[in-house]
C-alpha cells in the first residue's frame, strides 16, 4: 500500500526535493488532504496516488518540473497531455 494511505489527519503536504517518484496509492483515502506541492524532481506518479482525497482542492507543481504541470489545481502530464488528478467537484 501507499506511504500515507488513509492518513485521515493529513491536510497538506510539500514533497521534499529528494523524492523522485510518488508511488501508487501513496495518498489514497487521505480525506483531509486539501493541497499538495510537487517538486521539480518528481518524474513518475503512480496509479491512484490521490484517489479518494475528497477535499483535495489544489495541486501545485514546481514550474521546473519536466513531467507534470498544474492548471487551476488540476494535475497534467506534460508528456501526453493527460489529466492525472483533479478534485471531485472541479470542472475540466
C-alpha atoms as one frame of an Amber mdcrd trajectory, in Angstrom:
protein
   0.000   0.000   0.000   0.897   3.666  -0.269   3.048   5.524   2.212   0.241
   7.689   3.613  -2.800   5.632   2.634  -5.839   6.614   4.712  -3.878   9.081
   6.829  -7.031  10.936   7.853  -5.356  13.898   9.615  -3.017  14.858   6.768
  -4.245  18.219   5.440  -1.381  19.369   3.221   1.977  18.095   2.109   5.010
  19.532   0.427   7.000  16.668  -1.017  10.745  17.031  -0.352  13.087  17.726
  -3.269  14.867  14.422  -2.605  11.797  12.400  -3.718  11.568  11.481  -7.428
   8.521   9.172  -7.503   5.098   9.224  -5.885   4.013   5.609  -5.575   0.689
   4.027  -6.405  -1.987   4.847  -3.829   0.552   6.960  -1.897  -2.100   9.342
  -0.548  -5.217   7.299  -1.263  -8.056   7.983   1.142  -6.418  10.996   2.799
  -9.801  12.628   3.265  -8.455  15.798   4.935  -5.793  16.490   2.295  -6.575
  19.864   0.699  -3.339  20.675  -1.116  -0.135  19.088  -2.289   3.053  20.613
  -3.665   5.049  18.550  -6.142   8.723  19.443  -6.630  10.673  19.646  -9.893
  12.310  16.246  -9.414   9.115  14.159  -9.487   9.167  12.138 -12.711   6.523
   9.494 -12.003   3.209   9.437 -10.163   1.684   6.014  -9.577  -1.870   4.915
 -10.261  -4.452   6.190  -7.768  -1.838   8.259  -5.925  -4.550  10.735  -4.872
  -7.649   8.502  -5.105 -10.431   9.330  -2.650  -8.779  12.548  -1.472 -12.220
  14.104  -1.324 -11.120  17.531  -0.034  -8.161  17.980  -2.396  -8.535  21.418
  -3.956  -5.040  22.461  -5.034  -2.182  20.610  -6.636   0.872  22.794  -7.100
   3.769  21.728  -9.320   7.183  23.367  -9.416   7.490  25.246 -12.729  10.804
  23.470 -13.407   9.178  20.020 -13.393   9.704  18.421 -16.827   6.962  15.828
 -16.468   3.965  17.441 -14.782   2.180  20.751 -14.596  -0.835  22.106 -12.753
  -3.514  24.314 -14.266  -6.174  25.636 -11.892  -5.369  22.878  -9.413  -5.593
  20.068 -11.969  -2.528  17.870 -12.412  -1.491  17.220 -16.024   1.215  15.081
 -17.560   3.394  17.181 -19.889   4.414  14.101 -21.867   0.995  13.063 -23.171
  -1.210  15.949 -22.017  -3.375  13.641 -19.912  -5.170  14.723 -16.780  -3.523
  12.892 -13.899  -5.585  14.104 -10.966  -8.220  16.656 -10.099 -10.563  17.226
  -7.230 -14.039  15.807  -7.250 -16.123  18.918  -7.925 -13.682  20.521 -10.381
 -14.960  21.181 -13.868 -12.440  20.387 -16.592
